Amino acid sequence: MVEAVDVPGDGAHLRLALTVILTSARLGGSAAPAIDRTAATLRQRAADADERSVHAAQARLSAHVLTAVPVFMLALLMIGDADVRSAAMSPTGVVCIGVGMMLNVIGWIWMRRIIGTRP
């Protein structure tokens, strides 16, 4: 039986469960209490992860809004106003828009790191 569970696990949760089962198999005795405590621990970890995700939802939404609004606003202004179009097409305007887009991308990456997601 020990060989059946003595395999490397892919994740921390699976490794914990396999370690408890393996230890129970090696030491003998009733495995039910240890497995019940492990299940409770894994349920608590899942609940904690869900709660962190819920608390980070507002930060994720803010990151999306702060990234998208400047781009959409520039597009809307360029469509609707000839003065904005001419300013945006000038060499200075192109540089300003390029720098602004670069800062927008850097801000997006930074906000993603703060809220703990990968870019």
C-alpha positions as CSV (number, residue, x, y, z in Angstrom):
1,M,0.0,0.0,0.0
2,V,2.8,2.4,0.7
3,E,4.1,2.3,-2.8
4,A,0.6,3.2,-4.1
5,V,0.7,6.7,-2.5
6,D,4.5,7.2,-2.6
7,V,4.3,9.4,-5.8
8,P,5.4,13.0,-6.2
9,G,2.4,15.3,-6.0
10,D,1.8,18.2,-8.5
11,G,0.6,20.7,-5.9
12,A,1.0,21.5,-2.3
13,H,-2.5,20.3,-1.4
14,L,-2.0,16.9,-3.1
15,R,1.4,16.5,-1.5
16,L,-0.1,17.2,2.0
17,A,-2.9,14.6,1.4
18,L,-0.4,12.0,0.1
19,T,2.0,12.6,3.0
20,V,-0.7,12.1,5.5
21,I,-1.9,8.9,3.8
22,L,1.7,7.7,3.4
23,T,2.5,8.4,7.1
24,S,-0.7,6.7,8.2
25,A,0.1,3.6,6.1
26,R,3.7,3.4,7.4
27,L,2.8,3.9,11.1
28,G,-0.4,1.9,11.1
29,G,-3.4,2.5,13.3
30,S,-6.5,4.4,12.4
31,A,-6.0,6.9,9.6
32,A,-9.4,8.4,9.8
33,P,-8.7,11.2,12.3
34,A,-5.5,12.3,10.4
35,I,-7.4,12.3,7.1
36,D,-10.3,14.2,8.6
37,R,-7.9,16.9,9.9
38,T,-6.2,17.1,6.6
39,A,-9.5,17.5,4.8
40,A,-10.5,20.3,7.2
41,T,-7.1,22.0,6.5
42,L,-7.6,21.7,2.8
43,R,-11.2,23.1,3.0
44,Q,-9.9,26.0,5.1
45,R,-7.1,26.7,2.6
46,A,-9.7,26.7,-0.3
47,A,-12.0,29.0,1.7
48,D,-9.0,31.4,2.4
49,A,-8.1,31.4,-1.3
50,D,-11.7,32.2,-2.3
51,E,-11.8,35.0,0.3
52,R,-8.6,36.5,-1.0
53,S,-9.9,36.4,-4.5
54,V,-13.1,38.2,-3.4
55,H,-11.2,40.9,-1.6
56,A,-8.9,41.4,-4.6
57,A,-11.9,41.8,-7.0
58,Q,-12.2,45.5,-6.5
59,A,-8.4,46.0,-7.1
60,R,-8.6,43.9,-10.3
61,L,-11.6,45.9,-11.6
62,S,-9.7,49.2,-10.8
63,A,-6.7,47.9,-12.7
64,H,-8.8,47.1,-15.7
65,V,-10.5,50.5,-15.6
66,L,-7.3,52.5,-15.0
67,T,-5.7,50.7,-17.9
68,A,-8.6,50.9,-20.4
69,V,-10.1,54.3,-19.8
70,P,-7.2,56.4,-21.1
71,V,-7.0,54.4,-24.3
72,F,-10.7,54.6,-24.9
73,M,-10.8,58.3,-24.1
74,L,-8.0,59.1,-26.5
75,A,-9.7,57.1,-29.2
76,L,-13.0,58.9,-28.5
77,L,-11.4,62.3,-28.5
78,M,-9.5,61.6,-31.7
79,I,-12.7,60.5,-33.5
80,G,-14.7,63.5,-32.3
81,D,-12.3,66.5,-32.3
82,A,-10.1,67.6,-35.2
83,D,-7.8,69.6,-32.9
84,V,-7.1,66.5,-30.8
85,R,-6.4,64.6,-34.0
86,S,-3.9,67.2,-35.3
87,A,-2.2,67.4,-31.9
88,A,-2.0,63.7,-31.7
89,M,-0.5,63.3,-35.2
90,S,2.2,65.9,-34.5
91,P,5.7,64.7,-33.6
92,T,5.3,65.9,-30.1
93,G,1.9,64.3,-29.8
94,V,3.1,61.0,-31.1
95,V,5.9,61.0,-28.5
96,C,3.5,62.0,-25.7
97,I,1.1,59.2,-26.7
98,G,3.9,56.7,-26.9
99,V,5.3,57.6,-23.5
100,G,1.7,57.6,-22.1
101,M,1.1,54.1,-23.5
102,M,4.4,52.9,-22.1
103,L,3.5,54.2,-18.7
104,N,0.0,52.7,-19.0
105,V,1.6,49.3,-19.6
106,I,4.0,49.7,-16.8
107,G,1.2,50.7,-14.5
108,W,-0.9,47.7,-15.6
109,I,2.0,45.3,-14.8
110,W,2.6,47.0,-11.5
111,M,-1.1,46.8,-10.5
112,R,-1.1,43.1,-11.5
113,R,1.9,42.4,-9.2
114,I,0.2,44.3,-6.3
115,I,-2.9,42.2,-6.6
116,G,-1.0,39.0,-7.0
117,T,-1.8,37.9,-10.6
118,R,0.5,37.2,-13.4
119,P,0.6,39.7,-16.4
